[in-house]
């Protein structure tokens, strides 16, 4: 131990201060990521109807292609 009284408390205080600063930085990054996630979820929710339309279009194209292939086999 150091010969100075209170040296350990000073080191502990400094260590806590550094830990809180690091935690604060991590919380800022987390907040930024959550905000970005919320925006991405909003965009995705807005695009759901378009995805549904695209799914319907692809299904229709698949059915028509299948019917055409089956008709060629019969001919």
C-alpha positions as CSV (number, residue, x, y, z in Angstrom):
1,X,0.0,0.0,0.0
2,X,1.0,3.6,-0.5
3,X,2.2,5.6,2.4
4,X,-0.3,8.3,1.5
5,X,-3.6,8.2,3.3
6,X,-6.5,8.1,0.8
7,X,-4.4,7.0,-2.1
8,X,-6.4,3.8,-2.5
9,X,-9.7,5.8,-2.4
10,X,-8.4,8.1,-5.1
11,X,-7.4,5.2,-7.3
12,X,-10.8,3.6,-6.8
13,X,-12.6,6.9,-7.5
14,X,-10.6,7.3,-10.7
15,X,-11.3,3.7,-11.7
16,X,-15.0,4.2,-11.2
17,X,-14.9,7.4,-13.1
18,X,-13.3,5.7,-16.1
19,X,-15.8,2.8,-15.9
20,X,-18.7,5.2,-15.9
21,X,-17.3,7.1,-18.8
22,X,-16.9,3.8,-20.8
23,X,-20.4,2.8,-19.8
24,X,-21.7,6.2,-21.0
25,X,-20.0,5.7,-24.4
26,X,-21.4,2.3,-24.8
27,X,-24.9,3.5,-23.9
28,X,-24.6,6.2,-26.6
29,X,-23.7,3.6,-29.2
30,X,-26.6,1.4,-28.0
31,X,-29.0,4.4,-28.3
32,X,-27.8,5.1,-31.8
33,X,-28.2,1.5,-32.8
34,X,-31.7,1.3,-31.3
35,X,-32.7,4.5,-33.2
36,X,-31.3,3.0,-36.5
37,X,-33.2,-0.3,-35.8
38,X,-36.5,1.6,-35.2
39,X,-36.0,3.4,-38.6
40,X,-35.3,0.1,-40.4
41,X,-38.4,-1.5,-38.8
42,X,-40.5,1.4,-39.9
43,X,-39.2,1.2,-43.5
44,X,-39.8,-2.6,-43.5
45,X,-43.3,-2.2,-42.2
46,X,-44.0,0.3,-45.0
47,X,-42.7,-2.1,-47.6
48,X,-44.8,-5.1,-46.5
49,X,-47.7,-4.4,-48.9
50,X,-45.2,-4.2,-51.8
51,X,-43.7,-7.5,-50.8
52,X,-47.1,-9.0,-50.8
53,X,-47.8,-7.7,-54.3
54,X,-44.4,-9.0,-55.5
55,X,-45.3,-12.4,-54.0
56,X,-48.6,-12.4,-55.8
57,X,-46.9,-11.5,-59.1
58,X,-44.3,-14.3,-58.8
59,X,-47.0,-16.8,-57.9
60,X,-49.0,-15.8,-61.0
61,X,-46.0,-16.0,-63.2
62,X,-45.1,-19.4,-61.9
63,X,-48.7,-20.7,-62.5
64,X,-48.7,-19.4,-66.1
65,X,-45.3,-20.9,-66.8
66,X,-46.4,-24.2,-65.4
67,X,-49.6,-24.2,-67.5
68,X,-47.6,-23.3,-70.6
69,X,-45.1,-26.1,-70.0
70,X,-47.9,-28.6,-69.4
71,X,-49.7,-27.5,-72.5
72,X,-46.6,-28.0,-74.6
73,X,-46.2,-31.5,-73.3
74,X,-49.8,-32.3,-74.4
75,X,-49.2,-30.9,-78.0
